[in-house]
Amino acid sequence: MIMITKIELKKLGFGPSQSSDIIRKAKRLMVNKGFGYYDNRRLGCVPIEAVEEILGIHINLDDMECV
């Protein structure tokens, strides 16, 4: 399972607050699916599949800009 953080989302072109919001929504999605582990304020990474489900697009990590 590939995990993603808000730092990688920023490298993909999302803004800082947008990246945090996506991670927050992905964590909520994972909790709703029964993964209580993600109900943690300090956890900052989520499965890339959860982010893809929220955004409705496939994320290719090879497209990340070098920052």
N, CA and C of each residue as an Amber inpcrd file, in Angstrom:
protein
   201
   0.8500000  -1.1720000   0.0000000   0.0000000   0.0000000   0.0000000
   0.8960000   1.2340000   0.0000000   0.6480000   2.1270000  -0.9110000
   1.4240000   3.3560000  -1.0160000   0.7390000   4.4350000  -0.1970000
   1.5140000   5.1250000   0.6300000   0.9870000   6.1930000   1.4730000
   1.3850000   7.5410000   0.8870000   0.6040000   8.5720000   1.1950000
   0.8750000   9.9160000   0.7010000   0.6450000  10.9170000   1.8280000
   1.4290000  11.9880000   1.8230000   1.3010000  13.0510000   2.8220000
   0.9480000  14.3580000   2.1320000   0.7060000  15.3810000   2.9380000
   0.3790000  16.6790000   2.3440000   1.5780000  17.2670000   1.6060000
   2.7780000  16.8720000   1.9670000   3.9820000  17.3540000   1.2770000
   3.9820000  16.8610000  -0.1700000   3.6520000  15.5820000  -0.3660000
   3.5690000  15.0530000  -1.7290000   2.4350000  15.7070000  -2.5180000
   1.3200000  15.9740000  -1.8380000   0.2070000  16.6490000  -2.5180000
   0.6080000  18.0530000  -2.9640000   1.3980000  18.7460000  -2.1350000
   1.8880000  20.0670000  -2.5290000   2.7860000  19.9460000  -3.7570000
   3.6130000  18.9130000  -3.7930000   4.5030000  18.7090000  -4.9400000
   3.7160000  18.3920000  -6.2100000   2.5110000  17.8520000  -6.0380000
   1.6550000  17.5650000  -7.1900000   0.9030000  18.8040000  -7.6680000
   1.0190000  19.9130000  -6.9160000   0.4200000  21.1600000  -7.3590000
  -0.7370000  21.6690000  -6.5220000  -1.1110000  20.9620000  -5.4820000
  -2.1780000  21.4330000  -4.6030000  -1.6110000  22.4580000  -3.6260000
  -2.4460000  23.3950000  -3.2160000  -2.0180000  24.4100000  -2.2580000
  -1.8930000  23.8280000  -0.8630000  -1.2560000  24.5750000   0.0540000
  -1.0550000  24.0710000   1.4220000  -2.3480000  23.7200000   2.1540000
  -3.3290000  24.6280000   2.1260000  -4.5750000  24.3430000   2.8480000
  -5.3910000  23.2720000   2.1320000  -5.3310000  23.2640000   0.8140000
  -6.0360000  22.2470000   0.0380000  -5.4410000  20.8590000   0.3240000
  -4.1170000  20.7850000   0.4300000  -3.4510000  19.5180000   0.7290000
  -3.8670000  18.9940000   2.1050000  -3.8900000  19.8940000   3.0920000
  -4.3010000  19.4960000   4.4420000  -5.7490000  19.0290000   4.4550000
  -6.6040000  19.7100000   3.7060000  -8.0190000  19.3460000   3.6420000
  -8.2070000  17.9690000   3.0080000  -7.4390000  17.6820000   1.9680000
  -7.5270000  16.3720000   1.3080000  -7.1010000  15.2640000   2.2650000
  -6.0160000  15.4810000   2.9980000  -5.5510000  14.4830000   3.9740000
  -6.6080000  14.2830000   5.0520000  -7.1980000  15.3740000   5.5300000
  -8.2350000  15.2870000   6.5700000  -9.4310000  14.4780000   6.0780000
  -9.8690000  14.7400000   4.8500000 -11.0020000  14.0040000   4.2910000
 -10.6580000  12.5370000   4.0720000  -9.4290000  12.2590000   3.6550000
  -9.0120000  10.8700000   3.4400000  -8.9690000  10.1120000   4.7680000
  -8.5160000  10.7750000   5.8260000  -8.5090000  10.1350000   7.1430000
  -9.9320000   9.8220000   7.5990000 -10.8470000  10.7760000   7.3750000
 -12.2510000  10.5600000   7.7420000 -12.8410000   9.3970000   6.9510000
 -12.4950000   9.3220000   5.6590000 -12.9650000   8.2330000   4.8080000
 -12.4730000   6.8820000   5.3410000 -11.2040000   6.8240000   5.7240000
 -10.6430000   5.5710000   6.2340000 -11.3010000   5.1710000   7.5550000
 -11.5820000   6.1370000   8.4160000 -12.2680000   5.8400000   9.6850000
 -13.6650000   5.3080000   9.3990000 -14.3630000   5.9190000   8.4360000
 -15.7110000   5.4710000   8.0770000 -15.7030000   4.0680000   7.4830000
 -14.5830000   3.6730000   6.8900000 -14.4510000   2.3210000   6.3420000
 -14.0690000   1.3060000   7.4160000 -13.8700000   1.7740000   8.6490000
 -13.5940000   0.8670000   9.7520000 -12.1470000   0.8080000  10.1960000
 -11.3190000   1.6980000   9.6940000  -9.9170000   1.7260000  10.0800000
  -9.7040000   2.8060000  11.1330000  -9.9480000   2.4550000  12.3860000
  -9.8580000   3.3970000  13.4930000  -8.4770000   3.9820000  13.6980000
  -7.4600000   3.3380000  13.1540000  -6.0800000   3.8130000  13.2620000
  -5.9520000   5.2500000  12.7430000  -6.7380000   5.6130000  11.7620000
  -6.6320000   6.9320000  11.1400000  -7.3500000   8.0230000  11.9280000
  -7.9890000   7.6630000  13.0330000  -8.6460000   8.6380000  13.9080000
  -7.6030000   9.1700000  14.8930000  -6.6020000   9.8470000  14.3490000
  -5.4680000  10.3230000  15.1220000  -5.0370000  11.6640000  14.5400000
  -5.0660000  12.7060000  15.3550000  -4.7130000  14.0520000  14.8920000
  -3.2830000  14.1460000  14.3850000  -2.3930000  13.3560000  14.9690000
  -0.9710000  13.4810000  14.6500000  -0.5580000  12.6760000  13.4230000
  -1.4360000  11.8340000  12.9400000  -1.1240000  11.0160000  11.7680000
  -1.2630000  11.8770000  10.5160000  -0.2230000  11.8970000   9.6910000
  -0.2230000  12.7720000   8.5320000  -0.1370000  12.0740000   7.1950000
  -0.2270000  10.7430000   7.1860000  -0.1730000  10.0330000   5.9050000
  -1.3780000   9.1090000   5.7800000  -1.8250000   8.9730000   4.5490000
  -2.9960000   8.1480000   4.2530000  -2.7110000   7.3280000   3.0050000
  -3.4440000   6.2500000   2.8030000  -3.2660000   5.4790000   1.5630000
  -3.6210000   6.3210000   0.3420000  -2.8180000   6.1990000  -0.6750000
  -3.0360000   6.9850000  -1.8960000  -4.3900000   6.6540000  -2.5200000
  -4.8770000   5.4230000  -2.3100000  -6.1720000   5.0310000  -2.8450000
  -7.3000000   5.8670000  -2.2510000  -7.1810000   6.2420000  -0.9680000
  -8.2010000   7.0700000  -0.3230000  -8.2190000   8.4630000  -0.9460000
  -7.0500000   9.0070000  -1.2360000  -6.9630000  10.3250000  -1.8650000
  -7.5300000  10.2670000  -3.2810000  -7.2090000   9.2100000  -4.0030000
  -7.7390000   9.0500000  -5.3590000  -9.2530000   8.9600000  -5.3490000
  -9.8070000   8.2720000  -4.3400000 -11.2610000   8.1470000  -4.2350000
 -11.9130000   9.4990000  -3.9750000 -11.2880000  10.3250000  -3.1600000
 -11.8210000  11.6430000  -2.8540000 -11.7410000  12.5590000  -4.0720000
 -10.6080000  12.5410000  -4.7490000 -10.4110000  13.4430000  -5.8850000
 -11.0580000  12.9350000  -7.1660000 -11.2530000  11.6320000  -7.2560000
 -11.8370000  11.0600000  -8.4590000 -10.8700000  10.9640000  -9.6190000
  -9.5740000  10.9920000  -9.3130000  -8.5420000  10.8730000 -10.3460000
  -7.4690000   9.8990000  -9.8970000  -6.6970000   9.4060000 -10.8470000
  -5.5540000   8.5490000 -10.5350000  -4.3390000   9.4400000 -10.3060000
  -3.6090000   9.1920000  -9.2400000  -2.4140000   9.9760000  -8.9340000
  -1.1850000   9.1770000  -9.3250000  -0.3640000   9.7820000 -10.1580000
   0.8920000   9.1740000 -10.5740000   2.0110000   9.9140000  -9.8580000
   2.6650000   9.2510000  -8.9100000   3.7060000   9.9090000  -8.1340000
   4.9270000  10.2450000  -8.9690000   5.0370000   9.6980000 -10.1590000
   6.1530000  10.0440000 -11.0360000   6.0010000  11.4690000 -11.5680000
   4.8040000  12.0440000 -11.4590000   4.5470000  13.3910000 -11.9590000
   4.9580000  14.4830000 -10.9650000   5.4740000  14.0840000  -9.8070000
   5.8190000  15.0750000  -8.7900000   6.9560000  15.9590000  -9.2610000
   6.8030000  17.2560000  -8.9740000   7.8600000  18.2070000  -9.2870000
   8.9340000  18.1110000  -8.2110000  10.1580000  18.3130000  -8.5820000
  11.2460000  18.3650000  -7.6110000  11.2410000  19.7440000  -6.9800000
  11.0440000  19.7860000  -5.6600000  10.9880000  21.0690000  -4.9690000
  12.1640000  21.1850000  -4.0420000
